[in-house]
């Protein structure tokens, strides 16, 4: 799935950041559990910030 929606991306166990058609970053996450959604959001935001997104 390709998305720009953070809420949708939080349900994935692997996120890829594409830049100019190439993979510029990858983040693996544990299996989705709804009670961990806020923690995942913080983790994904930190990762995207590190990529200067």
VEXGUTOR-405564 format. One record per atom (N, C-alpha, C, CB): x, z, y. Coordinates in steps of 0.001 Angstrom, whole numbers, padded with zeros to 6 digits, always signed. Glycine has a CB too. Layout:
XZY/...
This chain:
+000841+000000-001163/+000000+000000+000000/+000894+000000+001237/-000961+001212-000008/+000524-000732+002219/+001203-000731+003511/+000244-000131+004530/+001655-002180+003931/+000747+000841+005309/-000114+001486+006286/+000688+001989+007478/-000875+002634+005642/+000022+002097+008582/+000572+002750+009760/-000166+004062+009995/+000471+001829+011004/-001063+004413+009079/-001883+005613+009167/-001158+006769+008475/-003284+005377+008533/-000731+007752+009255/+000012+008876+008706/-000787+009621+007645/+000410+009826+009814/-002059+009833+007866/-002890+010562+006896/-002915+009847+005542/-004329+010721+007434/-002986+008525+005553/-002958+007762+004300/-001578+007859+003658/-003333+006279+004551/-000536+007762+004456/+000828+007807+003933/+001151+009159+003305/+001824+007502+005042/+000540+010231+003786/+000821+011565+003255/+000427+011702+001790/+000098+012611+004074/-000436+010849+001298/-000867+010934-000097/+000086+010235-001057/-002244+010344-000241/+001039+009513-000519/+002000+008792-001362/+003104+009727-001836/+002607+007600-000598/+003752+009363-002935/+004889+010158-003405/+006222+009515-003021/+004816+010338-004922/+006145+008322-002431/+007355+007631-001981/+007009+006829-000726/+007935+006695-003109/+007792+007021+000327/+007577+006300+001570/+008811+005444+001862/+007285+007284+002743/+008572+004225+002259/+009644+003319+002655/+009440+002956+004111/+009678+002044+001759/+010506+002946+004871/+010467+002535+006265/+011125+001166+006341/+011184+003579+007205/+010371+000187+006803/+010877-001179+006898/+011226-001510+008336/+009850-002179+006355/+012352-002171+008502/+012782-002601+009824/+013389-003992+009687/+013805-001591+010453/+012833-004946+010396/+013287-006337+010340/+013305-006876+008908/+014678-006456+010955/+012301-006488+008123/+012158-007003+006763/+013027-006330+005724/+012453-008436+006758/+013779-005316+006112/+014647-004596+005169/+014252-003129+005118/+016138-004737+005568/+014547-002493+003996/+014281-001064+003854/+015328-000309+004660/+014297-000623+002350/+014869+000409+005681/+015767+001161+006557/+015773+002643+006212/+015367+000970+008013/+014855+003070+005372/+014790+004472+004984/+013813+004674+003851/+014401+005338+006167/+014036+005724+003089/+013166+006048+001961/+013038+007564+001866/+013719+005449+000627/+011828+008016+001584/+011565+009447+001437/+010725+009644+000184/+010843+010033+002701/+011198+010513-000708/+010427+010869-001900/+009768+012217-001663/+011330+010907-003173/+008515+012309-002051/+007743+013534-001880/+007213+013986-003238/+006577+013321-000872/+006982+015298-003401/+006378+015766-004654/+004933+015283-004771/+006431+017305-004738/+004370+015457-005934/+002983+015059-006167/+002076+015670-005104/+002521+015485-007578/+001130+014886-004628/+000229+015313-003550/-000671+016449-003998/-000622+014141-003069/-000724+017486-003156/-001693+018569-003299/-002255+018831-001916/-001046+019871-003920/-003550+018862-001804/-004194+018974-000494/-003723+020203+000279/-005703+019022-000658/-003484+021307-000408/-003073+022523+000294/-001679+022388+000920/-003095+023707-000665/-000903+021385+000517/+000433+021160+001077/+000441+020083+002157/+001399+020777-000026/-000728+019583+002554/-000784+018444+003461/-000080+018708+004798/-002223+018069+003711/-000272+019869+005382/+000358+020169+006678/+001886+020175+006532/-000139+021543+007227/+002381+020775+005460/+003827+020818+005228/+004384+019411+005032/+004152+021694+004002/+003640+018566+004312/+004065+017172+004115/+004088+016430+005444/+003130+016449+003120/+003092+016680+006288/+003025+016017+007584/+004251+016372+008432/+001729+016407+008321/+004638+017632+008429/+005817+018075+009173/+007069+017392+008613/+005961+019623+009107/+007173+017331+007296/+008330+016717+006652/+008417+015226+006971/+008268+016927+005139/+007297+014529+006890/+007286+013090+007168/+007588+012827+008638/+005926+012473+006785/+007031+013618+009538/+007317+013455+010966/+008798+013679+011260/+006466+014425+011796/+009408+014676+010628/+010839+014925+010819/+011661+013746+010311/+011266+016220+010101/+011267+013203+009172/+011961+012038+008608/+011851+010837+009536/+011390+011686+007225/+010645+010570+010030/+010458+009437+010940/+011235+009643+012244/+008961+009236+011242/+011301+010866+012727/+012080+011165+013927/+013555+010896+013687/+011871+012621+014360/+014043+011250+012504/+015463+011011+012184/+015767+009516+012133/+015834+011670+010835/+014750+008700+011850/+014932+007250+011820/+014722+006634+013213/+013961+006616+010807/+014458+007491+014199/+014191+007080+015577/+012978+006153+015659/+015420+006387+016168/+011932+006510+014895/+010695+005733+014857/+009861+005964+016053/+009906+006047+013646/
